[in-house]
């Protein structure tokens, strides 16, 4: 009952806050345990020390707090977006890497990389309300906007686990290519994309049948197949364009989603992993893990217009907008 | 509490598909000299290496979810042969196992592979000699450790890349030292390094033989960028980095070494594997542990995803290269058709750090840069089965 009231409050709170978002860009840096903050003009306006080895980032539904997964000290921490002060901390979450927030704004589905499971953390009570055994090294987590499924990729198991949220069971394990990392869902909710780092492809899963239906490979100029190690995926709201960070191939691939074809490659920096598209979809932020910078791609021109030094091994990017 | 969690986990599993057994047999031998705690002539006790069964056992635990997805009941069975037992008979009695992991010496591995007669995969997890790869050519023996040539190729690429092209070779008295030094000479030539001198080393303090037992003297007259030490007994070589007449880096069996695995590897998902192993076994993961771990993954991959139906099917999938493995070294590994060597990155490491991974950037190959390392098809006495 209390949970219900709380969820209701969250819903109420979510609506009015929308008007004035800061436009700030937050970047987690896993090796230096810092969060860097960029303003709307892509200038670094500050940084703060976070919990240890911060990787996954997400805002709370009302965007007042930033949720950070810290694998180094087994913590999920929440920072106030305006003051950047620690608000709340959940300890003893084993090696959290990435996570997604359920549409109820309360349940965090977390991949626990070292313990081969996905857990559900209730942000209201701090209780862990669910444990789902996965293959080894679970990584990417994506919850469908209708709250029906949570998908979890197991890097070392080459599997995508499908958690039926209502029934709270692992409904299916789908075989995918080697080392699945991150997900993207087409806006119509019909296709789930999963990047497979070692196989060098993005596999496409049909959400209705939960089967793998296709695969997309990459061949950027001057790079060998072995260097193509895709990780993060971004997609526009119209579901026409997608971007895939190609890791050691130092490029981001631009994809025509309907035709499932690569239409361009953009050289961005060393080992790009994390991606984020700006709200107006004019800029793509790219976290280059081995050159410690954020490349900003002008989406219309398909070119890097700026590279901004941040902390050591930038990982994830989120924008408060 | 733990029990409660276990119950929750159990409930959270969906109903398993119909289950089939997949058994992998690990063979070892009693009184194996490889595991004797050696007391070298220097009186320093070197602890015996741990048996690598835990590596295979961890892999069996790692593939639980794959077992769940496919209805495979994956098991590891271990059998220790008596010191004088016939390994060939043990292989013929391996059923129902569909593959054998051999924690065995090279001679036993060869006998096991011959007994398997191409119908059963046998995995070599600790022998790195080129000789075994040549002798086992045409059998169903699969080699997980990089070959000696693969290792010296990795080191040669590294020195050439750093423009340390003039190499002084210091070779110990053992046959294995000479084999290693010769392999490096071939690798150096292949990648463009130059051997400025090859000096044999003998143990001892005899002043009349000081040109062979004093590292300072042996290195005084030569201009070199780097010293390659071939001392497989890890005896005189340990002091070489601080005994040279010139301050130069040392590679080979001391200093920068080539290896298959390192508990300190910090990229490509290796920390997760190492943490998992350390928790599971209570010790760091050795290269042999890792090799046994790879062998289990290879078998499961062949069955679960490449639909090998039986032991012979596994051999087929492994040798045709269709089994691609993520071995936590950043590139997909697979077995070469011509010598059944695992095609993989080689780690370049010191005693306390991973320095680089070969293939080193800039060394190219028409198929995969991984094939710049190790024996090529032309080096093998026989051709692949098909």
Interface residues (C-beta under 8 A of the other chain):
Chain A: X113 X114 X116 X117 X130 X131 X132 X133 X134 X135 X136 X137 X154 X155 X156 X157 X158 X159 X161 X168 X169 X170 X171 X172 X173 X174 X175 X178 X179 X198 X199 X224 X225 X226 X229 X248
Chain B: X5 X8 X9 X11 X12 X13 X14 X62 X63 X64 X65 X66 X68 X69 X269 X272 X273 X275 X276 X279 X304 X305 X324 X325 X326 X328 X330 X331 X332 X368 X369 X370
